[in-house]
Amino acid sequence: MKWLSRFRSKIDPAEVREYFNRAAADEEHYPSTIDPRIFHVKLVLEHLGDANGRRVADIGCGKGRFARIVKEKYPDASVVAVDLAEAMLACVPSGIHRAAATMTSLPFASASFDGAYATESLEHAIDIPRAVSELCRIVKPGGRIAIIDKNREAWGRLETPQWEQWFARKQLEKLLSRDCREVRSRPISYWEDVEPDGLFLAWLAVK
C-alpha cells in the first residue's frame, strides 16, 4: 500500500472538507441520526463506559449522530463533536460542543479527554498514523478509545472517494499500540445477532 500512501499525501485537505460540506445536504447517505440498537452504537457505549461527569470526543463526527446518543444516555457528560466540515457541524444537536478541525491536528490539550471514538471517519484522514496518534494524544492514561471502520480485505465492495482508505486489523492495532497499553480488534456487523460479513472492524483500546 506504499503507492497509496504516496498518492494520499498529494490530496488537498481542502478538497476533503469541501466534499463533506456538500455532502451535508445529503441526508440519505449522511444521516443526522442512527438507530441506537445498531451494534456499532452499542459497542462504542459499552467500551466508553459510564461517561457522566467525563469528557468524550467524537472525532470525525459528521452530523453528530453518535454524539447525540452518547449525550442522551449520559446527560452529565461533556461531549465534543469534531469534524472538518462546518456544514456537518451545523447539524450537531445543541448541548454538544463543536470543534472544526482535521483529525491530524486536534485543537485540544494532551490527556484532556476521558474517552474518544472515531466511527467510519479515520478512513478519510490524509495521514493515518498521525490521525491515530492525535486520537491517542488527547485521551488521558486509562482512558478508552474506539475506532470502527472498514476492512481492507473488503475493499471494492463500495464506491469510495479517491482519498478513502480501509484498514487491516494488524495495521491499526500496531498504530494504537504505540500509545495504548491494551488493544484488541474484532469483526462486527450492524446488528448484534447477525454474523459479521467482513465489511466492518472495530478496534478497542485503553491508553
C-alpha positions, 0 to 999 in steps of 0.5 A: 500500500506504499503507492497509496500512501504516496498518492494520499499525501498529494490530496488537498485537505481542502478538497476533503472538507469541501466534499463533506460540506456538500455532502451535508445536504445529503441526508440519505447517505449522511444521516443526522441520526442512527438507530441506537440498537445498531451494534456499532452504537452499542459497542462504542457505549459499552467500551466508553463506559459510564461517561457522566461527569467525563469528557468524550470526543467524537472525532470525525463526527459528521452530523453528530449522530453518535454524539447525540446518543452518547449525550442522551444516555449520559446527560452529565457528560461533556461531549465534543463533536469534531469534524472538518466540515462546518456544514456537518457541524451545523447539524450537531444537536445543541448541548454538544460542543463543536470543534472544526478541525482535521483529525491530524491536528486536534485543537485540544490539550494532551490527556484532556479527554476521558474517552474518544471514538472515531466511527467510519471517519479515520478512513478519510484522514490524509495521514493515518498514523498521525490521525491515530496518534492525535486520537491517542494524544488527547485521551488521558492514561486509562482512558478508552478509545474506539475506532470502527471502520472498514476492512481492507480485505473488503475493499471494492465492495463500495464506491469510495472517494479517491482519498478513502482508505480501509484498514487491516486489523494488524495495521491499526492495532500496531498504530494504537499500540504505540500509545495504548497499553491494551488493544484488541480488534474484532469483526462486527456487523450492524446488528448484534445477532447477525454474523459479521460479513467482513465489511466492518472492524472495530478496534478497542483500546485503553491508553 
